[in-house]
Amino acid sequence: MKAELARVDELRNVRRTELPNGLTIVSEEMPHVRSVSMGIWMRSGSRHEAPEMNGISHFVEHMVFKGTGTRSAEDIARQVDSLGGNLDAFTAKECICFNVKVLDEHVANALEVLSDLVLDPVFREEDIVKERGVILEEIKMDEDNPDYLVHELFVQNFWKGHPLGKPILGTKDTVKNFERAMLFNYYKDRFVPGNMVVAGAGNLRHDHFVELVSHRFQHLKMSPQSVEDATPKSTSRITLRNKKSLEQVQICVGVPSYSISHEKRYPSFVLNTLLGGGMSSRLFQNVRERQGLVYSIFSELNPYRDTGCLAVYAGTSRESAPKVVNSVVAEFRELKKTPVSAEELQRAKAQLKGSLMLSLESSTARMSNLARQEMYYDRFISINEMIERIENVQSEDVMAIANDFFQLGEIAVTVLGNLRGLKISREQLAC
């Protein structure tokens, strides 16, 4: 009936089973907690949409909650609340997730509700009309948020012409064009067992969890889903967007980085932590604390299946914007030419290890980690292995990554705000 693979991490008690129809089930037993988190994940997201379908993954995610053949939207909400549970969903560039967290005694009932809304949505015309309005308001809300908008503008220009650069929510024009047939056809194409991972973590037993999932999903016919698209090429544009209503100037400075499973990802994690990963980072200390140019500044890694981006964000005044850009580039330059001291390197490693351990304390975090590892790696990677790989990073590894990432021809900049003649030149980015 089921093809079960060997347990792969005794410490975390992780197990994996694949049903005959291609559905993957992963679980982690956490007997010291009373909660169970379960998620149904799709291996495709907004980057796998055609241009005219931009935003359809997110629209379908919304529609799934609007009712099934046996439950109304209100029924779904009431039944989860009656279990004391939390029901949620999100759409990302490379996945869609529907998840619920409940007490261990309610696992069967919660999974029944969760699987029902994923497997049997009805896509009523009147709900589509209402939800279209809701999503259009969501798009307006995000456009009014300068922190969000500068990141969106940066990504659109950095991955210009590729679906990875398109907004997850879609645009006003694409959302207005989504009709029932388009939504339902997309749903039928993507919500198939070969494109699904069901993950659970908490006080559960793997064999029982597999039984519950099999009961709900085994009737689905095998239909392996493989969504492929071309690897995007980054564009090192300098983009200045004037928005007079803003008090601050928002800045994003970014470069291409490694894919999510790249062999050099651990040195890049350390580099990002050193650069702008916390209050002791170089950007925070040098740009905020010593120069007083910003309130918020940080760097972040955004890795994907086949590419990635390291981006620095800062909010500042129009007058200080050129200084902030110069200071960011100066930190790039310093990381390229001067070895990181042993003390600073060890501090960054400790911060990285601590944040990794703390991020995996809840059943929801463990469930998400399981699903993402299943989608991106060919094996389960234990916490101990991650910590060992972080500890093995040397100063020369960080410098090599910095010299790989921070090249004049690769640096992209997006500036948003009341610019009033502000200019950023390519020469300012020399590092």
VOGU-3710 file (C-alpha; in Angstrom, 3 decimals, decimal comma):
1> mkaelarvde> 0,000/0,000/0,000  2,736/2,445/1,004  6,424/2,642/0,231  8,162/3,801/3,420  11,715/5,049/3,524  14,102/4,606/6,435  14,166/6,993/9,363  16,742/9,620/8,542  17,356/11,542/11,747  17,130/9,687/15,047
11> lrnvrrtelp> 17,702/12,846/17,094  14,736/14,661/15,566  12,724/11,485/14,904  11,931/12,443/11,319  10,229/9,947/9,027  9,106/10,012/5,428  6,543/7,986/3,475  5,547/8,201/-0,169  2,098/6,983/-1,205  1,684/5,009/-4,445
21> ngltivseem> 0,084/8,060/-6,114  3,207/10,169/-5,506  2,082/12,132/-2,445  4,914/12,662/0,045  4,280/12,571/3,795  6,923/13,742/6,285  6,601/13,968/10,037  8,550/14,680/13,187  7,511/13,336/16,558  7,909/15,866/19,405
31> phvrsvsmgi> 6,579/14,033/22,494  7,468/16,910/24,848  4,773/19,228/23,376  0,976/19,042/23,318  0,513/20,689/19,927  0,556/19,308/16,394  1,137/21,444/13,302  0,150/20,095/9,904  0,670/21,603/6,474  -0,305/20,770/2,913
41> wmrsgsrhea> 2,351/22,236/0,621  2,419/22,738/-3,153  5,835/22,615/-4,803  4,980/25,537/-7,097  4,244/29,211/-6,537  4,092/32,579/-8,237  7,346/32,117/-10,190  5,712/29,299/-12,146  2,910/31,490/-13,529  2,602/32,736/-17,107
51> pemngishfv> 2,675/36,572/-17,341  -1,065/36,844/-17,938  -1,667/34,534/-14,938  0,464/36,540/-12,505  -1,190/36,331/-9,088  -3,351/33,274/-9,766  -1,599/31,093/-7,144  -2,440/33,656/-4,478  -6,014/34,040/-5,755  -6,557/30,259/-5,603
61> ehmvfkgtgt> -5,099/30,196/-2,087  -7,807/32,693/-1,063  -10,580/30,811/-2,847  -9,808/27,535/-1,094  -11,106/29,086/2,144  -14,426/30,167/0,621  -16,169/26,835/0,974  -16,187/23,196/-0,102  -18,836/20,772/-1,258  -19,812/20,105/2,359
71> rsaediarqv> -18,654/23,207/4,285  -19,243/26,933/3,949  -16,475/29,404/4,723  -18,192/30,051/8,045  -18,318/26,306/8,796  -14,573/26,046/8,209  -13,835/28,941/10,551  -16,210/27,733/13,280  -14,984/24,132/13,227  -11,326/25,144/13,536
81> dslggnldaf> -12,178/27,611/16,320  -14,137/24,889/18,128  -10,939/22,823/18,161  -8,978/25,745/19,589  -6,850/25,685/16,481  -5,133/28,179/14,204  -5,748/27,875/10,453  -3,581/29,810/8,007  -2,142/29,845/4,479  0,389/31,716/2,393
91> takecicfnv> 1,667/31,922/-1,167  5,363/32,371/-1,896  7,526/32,492/-5,009  8,058/28,715/-5,076  5,313/27,210/-2,913  1,800/27,480/-1,509  1,030/26,268/2,030  -2,184/25,562/3,942  -1,591/24,804/7,610  -3,311/24,235/10,920
101> kvldehvana> -2,082/23,957/14,520  -4,151/22,177/17,194  -3,845/20,203/20,401  -2,730/16,622/19,826  -6,202/15,277/20,716  -7,734/17,070/17,711  -5,362/15,919/14,958  -7,872/13,749/13,096  -10,630/16,387/13,059  -8,244/19,197/12,113
111> levlsdlvld> -6,722/17,205/9,251  -10,196/16,375/7,987  -11,077/20,087/7,779  -7,701/21,056/6,296  -7,803/18,352/3,633  -11,431/19,144/2,783  -10,719/22,769/1,971  -7,686/21,802/-0,144  -9,309/18,880/-1,958  -12,864/20,104/-2,525
121> pvfreedivk> -13,097/23,894/-3,049  -16,144/24,932/-5,063  -15,052/28,281/-6,601  -18,493/29,934/-6,520  -18,872/32,835/-8,924  -20,156/35,194/-6,243  -17,181/34,364/-4,008  -14,762/35,006/-6,865  -16,259/38,463/-7,418  -15,986/39,330/-3,713
131> ergvileeik> -12,490/37,936/-3,339  -11,300/39,840/-6,398  -12,262/43,012/-4,558  -10,486/41,860/-1,408  -7,246/41,139/-3,291  -7,381/44,445/-5,159  -7,586/46,168/-1,764  -4,657/44,043/-0,570  -2,620/45,250/-3,554  -3,497/48,889/-2,721
141> mdednpdylv> -2,527/48,343/0,919  0,890/46,997/-0,068  1,443/49,852/-2,495  0,833/52,258/0,397  3,542/50,527/2,453  6,926/51,991/1,437  8,947/49,188/3,072  7,076/46,643/0,969  7,006/48,771/-2,163  10,750/49,405/-2,350
151> helfvqnfwk> 11,418/45,661/-2,044  8,825/44,921/-4,735  10,304/47,528/-7,090  13,790/46,175/-6,437  12,781/42,574/-7,190  10,869/43,572/-10,333  13,972/45,287/-11,705  16,497/42,752/-10,387  14,723/39,784/-12,047  13,325/41,900/-14,878
161> ghplgkpilg> 11,357/39,947/-17,468  11,222/36,766/-15,356  8,253/35,487/-13,281  10,479/35,531/-10,176  10,371/39,320/-10,424  6,588/39,509/-10,641  4,514/40,326/-7,524  3,027/37,355/-5,682  -0,319/39,156/-5,457  -0,378/39,860/-9,179
171> tkdtvknfer> -1,342/43,233/-10,616  -4,650/45,061/-10,781  -4,956/44,149/-14,465  -4,238/40,423/-14,068  -6,429/40,013/-10,978  -9,369/41,693/-12,693  -9,149/39,127/-15,509  -9,314/35,968/-13,381  -12,527/34,049/-14,059  -13,805/30,786/-12,622
181> amlfnyykdr> -12,588/28,580/-15,480  -9,036/29,981/-15,234  -8,907/29,519/-11,463  -10,356/26,011/-11,510  -8,107/24,835/-14,356  -5,056/26,141/-12,515  -6,240/24,400/-9,343  -6,723/21,059/-11,157  -3,292/21,344/-12,781  -1,302/22,142/-9,625
191> fvpgnmvvag> -3,215/20,488/-6,775  -2,121/16,957/-7,649  -0,327/14,382/-5,465  3,003/14,587/-7,292  3,087/18,306/-6,524  2,115/17,952/-2,840  3,936/17,435/0,433  1,946/16,818/3,619  4,020/17,612/6,704  3,279/17,200/10,394
201> agnlrhdhfv> 5,240/17,942/13,570  4,377/17,706/17,233  2,940/15,070/19,536  1,977/12,573/16,838  2,983/9,113/15,645  4,138/8,805/12,056  2,227/5,616/11,282  -1,027/7,066/12,585  -0,423/10,323/10,717  0,171/8,388/7,478
211> elvshrfqhl> -3,084/6,489/8,019  -5,035/9,724/8,446  -3,437/11,353/5,394  -3,851/8,215/3,264  -7,546/8,057/4,109  -7,998/11,576/2,758  -5,587/11,556/-0,213  -5,154/8,014/-1,514  -8,077/8,358/-3,944  -6,158/10,979/-5,943
221> kmspqsveda> -4,772/9,614/-9,181  -1,062/9,703/-9,854  -0,263/12,838/-11,795  3,327/13,897/-11,168  3,647/17,639/-11,455  6,940/19,050/-12,625  6,985/22,800/-13,001  10,077/24,036/-14,763  11,090/27,502/-15,846  14,279/29,107/-17,010
231> tpkstsritl> 16,859/30,254/-14,486  16,544/34,041/-14,236  19,385/36,401/-15,001  19,835/39,349/-12,669  19,885/42,914/-13,943  22,153/45,471/-12,267  19,899/48,489/-12,741  19,854/51,748/-10,795  16,175/52,600/-10,373  14,958/55,856/-8,853
241> rnkksleqvq> 11,199/56,054/-8,172  9,818/59,414/-7,076  6,953/59,348/-4,554  6,440/62,810/-3,115  4,142/61,705/-0,295  6,930/59,832/1,515  8,889/61,426/4,338  11,745/58,933/4,119  13,828/57,653/1,237  13,772/53,844/1,038
251> icvgvpsysi> 16,865/52,133/-0,379  17,576/48,587/-1,564  21,070/47,579/-2,691  21,471/43,994/-3,880  23,634/41,463/-5,685  23,102/37,923/-7,004  23,754/35,175/-4,442  23,615/31,393/-4,234  20,673/29,045/-4,682  19,017/27,507/-1,635
261> shekrypsfv> 20,928/24,210/-1,860  24,294/25,597/-3,022  27,333/23,916/-1,450  28,693/27,324/-0,334  25,476/28,465/1,313  26,840/28,270/4,872  29,673/30,777/4,293  27,081/33,043/2,646  24,899/32,767/5,800  27,859/33,900/7,895
271> lntllgggms> 28,645/36,732/5,467  25,058/37,985/5,631  25,077/37,842/9,434  28,324/39,825/9,584  27,093/42,392/7,091  23,591/43,174/8,329  22,114/40,295/10,295  21,631/41,940/13,688  22,431/44,779/16,076  26,129/43,891/16,184
281> srlfqnvrer> 26,402/43,706/12,380  28,663/46,070/10,472  25,847/47,928/8,768  23,908/48,501/11,993  26,952/49,611/13,959  28,596/51,731/11,274  25,625/53,289/9,500  23,115/53,647/12,340  25,114/53,759/15,567  28,300/55,578/14,488
291> qglvysifse> 26,949/57,838/11,726  23,297/58,131/12,802  22,096/58,074/9,193  19,238/55,569/9,532  16,771/54,089/11,981  16,501/50,746/10,188  19,155/48,962/8,161  19,700/45,249/7,569  20,751/42,695/4,970  18,908/39,526/3,983
301> lnpyrdtgcl> 19,437/36,479/1,808  16,607/35,420/-0,491  17,582/32,031/-1,938  15,505/30,120/-4,494  15,761/26,767/-6,222  18,198/27,947/-8,881  19,345/31,442/-7,884  19,342/33,959/-5,056  19,786/37,560/-3,992  21,556/39,283/-1,115
311> avyagtsres> 19,922/42,649/-0,473  20,533/45,532/1,929  17,583/47,669/3,016  17,768/51,121/4,636  15,383/53,962/5,359  16,882/57,444/5,571  16,451/61,118/4,618  16,886/62,392/1,075  19,968/64,334/2,151  21,592/61,262/3,703
321> apkvvnsvva> 20,716/58,797/0,930  23,995/59,153/-1,017  25,991/58,714/2,217  24,034/55,567/3,060  24,694/54,054/-0,379  28,382/54,960/-0,087  28,534/53,393/3,390  26,921/50,158/2,204  29,363/49,901/-0,693  32,242/50,638/1,719
331> efrelkktpv> 31,205/47,615/3,782  31,158/45,495/0,622  34,669/46,715/-0,152  35,961/46,023/3,357  34,645/42,458/3,349  36,411/41,838/0,031  39,850/43,072/1,052  40,224/42,558/4,813  39,958/39,180/6,568  37,288/38,986/9,256
341> saeelqraka> 38,810/38,740/12,728  38,481/35,500/14,672  36,398/37,244/17,361  33,909/38,761/14,898  33,656/35,511/12,954  32,916/33,517/16,115  30,293/36,055/17,202  28,530/35,792/13,847  28,602/31,995/14,012  27,140/32,031/17,520
351> qlkgslmlsl> 24,385/34,393/16,453  23,593/32,258/13,418  23,508/29,028/15,435  21,363/30,613/18,113  18,822/31,963/15,654  18,702/28,564/13,923  18,007/26,720/17,180  15,456/29,258/18,400  13,669/29,235/15,049  12,968/25,511/15,434
361> esstarmsnl> 11,418/25,575/18,907  7,757/25,403/17,846  5,892/22,580/16,132  4,903/24,983/13,329  8,541/25,868/12,647  9,548/22,190/12,649  6,711/21,323/10,274  7,757/24,105/7,876  11,395/23,048/8,071  10,462/19,466/7,214
371> arqemyydrf> 8,411/20,488/4,194  11,035/22,887/2,844  13,804/20,309/3,221  11,666/17,788/1,358  11,073/20,255/-1,467  14,652/21,495/-1,839  17,074/18,736/-0,784  17,551/15,105/-1,687  17,990/14,160/1,977  17,117/15,429/5,439
381> isinemieri> 19,774/17,702/6,949  19,922/17,551/10,737  20,444/20,500/13,065  23,743/18,992/14,172  24,988/18,896/10,597  23,903/22,500/10,009  25,726/23,654/13,141  28,845/21,719/12,142  28,782/23,280/8,674  28,461/26,756/10,202
391> envqsedvma> 31,348/26,063/12,613  33,551/24,969/9,713  33,279/28,356/7,963  36,647/30,141/7,946  37,564/33,791/7,460  38,979/33,077/3,998  35,658/31,466/3,004  33,806/34,668/3,877  36,290/36,791/1,947  36,015/34,521/-1,102
401> iandffqlge> 32,209/34,813/-1,044  32,443/38,602/-0,702  34,716/38,771/-3,745  32,283/36,548/-5,629  29,174/38,573/-4,714  30,279/42,213/-4,599  31,180/43,131/-8,167  30,500/46,581/-9,647  28,719/45,145/-12,653  26,385/43,054/-10,472
411> iavtvlgnlr> 25,160/45,649/-7,948  21,559/46,812/-8,356  20,010/49,759/-6,513  16,407/50,875/-6,052  15,565/54,165/-4,335  12,003/55,217/-3,485  10,831/58,508/-2,000  10,585/62,259/-2,462  13,819/62,379/-4,409  13,889/66,000/-5,664
421> glkisreqla> 16,817/65,560/-8,012  18,659/62,872/-6,042  21,153/60,986/-8,234  22,964/57,694/-7,714  25,748/56,953/-10,190  27,375/53,663/-11,149  30,730/55,114/-10,024  29,398/55,338/-6,448  28,977/51,566/-6,426  32,627/50,735/-7,159
431> c> 33,892/48,283/-4,582
//
